[in-house]
Amino acid sequence: MRRTGTEGIETIMWLVMRGALQDNVKVVHKHYHAPISNTGAGVLVLENTFI
């Protein structure tokens, strides 16, 4: 928390999640909303595609 702030753990969790998936993932849904009065928020839904 001292080095990355409160968003640091969120970044680490995204990297861990993506590392757990295979290389060939399908983007099911993505959305980013940046309201004028708040910090932006994003949603990314990925699906593992098995060969």
Wavefront OBJ file of the C-alpha trace (Angstrom):
o trace
v 0.000 0.000 0.000
v 2.880 2.397 0.676
v 4.305 1.997 -2.818
v 1.220 1.513 -4.996
v -1.683 2.983 -3.063
v -5.029 1.271 -2.702
v -5.252 0.374 -6.418
v -2.040 -1.686 -6.306
v -3.710 -4.894 -5.158
v -6.339 -4.555 -7.891
v -3.621 -4.418 -10.526
v -1.902 -7.461 -9.043
v -5.191 -9.416 -8.983
v -5.826 -8.577 -12.680
v -2.343 -9.833 -13.557
v -2.867 -13.051 -11.574
v -6.264 -13.619 -13.221
v -4.867 -13.072 -16.707
v -1.884 -15.314 -15.967
v -4.256 -18.122 -14.995
v -5.936 -18.030 -18.417
v -4.566 -19.539 -21.603
v -3.134 -17.405 -24.407
v -6.207 -17.751 -26.601
v -9.003 -16.056 -24.694
v -12.201 -14.646 -26.131
v -13.357 -11.172 -25.096
v -17.031 -11.645 -24.239
v -17.743 -8.118 -23.025
v -15.822 -4.945 -22.279
v -17.046 -1.602 -21.060
v -15.430 1.485 -19.587
v -17.418 4.279 -18.000
v -15.884 7.588 -16.931
v -18.471 9.705 -15.125
v -17.703 13.388 -14.764
v -17.673 13.335 -10.964
v -16.004 9.977 -10.186
v -13.077 7.800 -11.123
v -13.597 5.660 -14.201
v -14.633 2.035 -13.873
v -14.036 -0.781 -16.309
v -15.473 -4.248 -16.851
v -13.753 -6.958 -18.862
v -15.262 -10.433 -19.265
v -12.927 -13.026 -20.762
v -13.658 -16.635 -21.652
v -11.071 -19.397 -21.850
v -11.263 -21.031 -25.274
v -10.140 -24.622 -25.117
v -8.762 -26.288 -28.224
l 1 2 3 4 5 6 7 8 9 10 11 12 13 14 15 16 17 18 19 20 21 22 23 24 25 26 27 28 29 30 31 32 33 34 35 36 37 38 39 40 41 42 43 44 45 46 47 48 49 50 51
